[in-house]
Amino acid sequence: MENTNNHIAIFKGKSIRKIIFQNEWWFSVSDIVEALIDSKDIKQYIKKMRQRDLELNSYWGTICTPLEMIAKDGKKREVTSANTEGIFRIIQSIPSPKAEPFKRWLAKVGYERVQEIEDPELATKRTKALYKLKGYSDAWIEKRMRGIAIREELTDEWRKRGVRENLEFAILTAEISKAAFGMTPSQYKKFKGLKRENLRDHMDDLELIFSMLGEASTTKIARGRNASGFVENKVVAQKGGKIAGDARRKLEIESGDRVITKDNYLRIPQNRKRIK
């Protein structure tokens, strides 16, 4: 398997679409199946495979999720995708000698993920390289990486203070965003014309800076007040976000220009748009 860019990989002459989602690689299921069988009707083969493997079929909705990838016509479309673990499970239902080298390649991908868990610096280096390939400038990448570190510090603090992950994390994040930008993350994504894309990957330098300020302020206030539980941390999140919001509004008044922008990097990479 040879990586050609952040979206396409090549397996024995076959293109395999892939994307980072929830901090791990997800692969196009139809591309994987097509690379391992001789059938021209991939949809029909997958349908019969699920009928043949009832256990796989029962977990299909759990294993697979639709993610936006580039289709053959060059447009972005939702593609049924699975992570490394899910792909391994699907391959088990494909009786083909072609599956063996693919299993070895996926094992390599999984091993790299284990390496990153054991040595986070490797993950940082690979993330930087990925952003570079996607067309981001070095200055933007440094801010984005710093923002990731500040975010992790905040979520670690929330865990220590009894905030539950997923729903409560999302609510507190929305409170910071509303106070800092006047929008929740979902509203902000809609404002920028995004769907499943990561919002912060489409922020410019100032948007990233004020995101960092809101989250760093929230962490500091939580420690200073020794906030405990969801309710107290919700108040803290609002205060932390307000610090960033007040600073943003003051900058907008002094500069005469808005910080919040509809710009995204869906079509033009960040480094090219920055020059433009």
QUIZIDA-V728698 format. One record per helix or strand of 3 or more residues. SS is the DSSP state (H for helix, E for strand). FROM is the first residue (numbers start at 1). LEN is the number of residues. If there is no record, write none. Layout:
# QUIZIDA-V728698
[[SS | FROM | LEN] [SS | FROM | LEN]]
This chain:
# QUIZIDA-V728698
[[E | 8 | 4] [E | 14 | 8] [E | 24 | 5] [H | 29 | 8] [H | 42 | 11] [H | 54 | 5] [H | 60 | 4] [E | 64 | 7] [E | 76 | 8] [H | 84 | 8] [H | 99 | 20] [H | 120 | 14] [H | 138 | 23] [H | 167 | 15] [H | 185 | 7] [H | 199 | 4] [H | 205 | 21] [H | 229 | 27] [H | 270 | 6]]
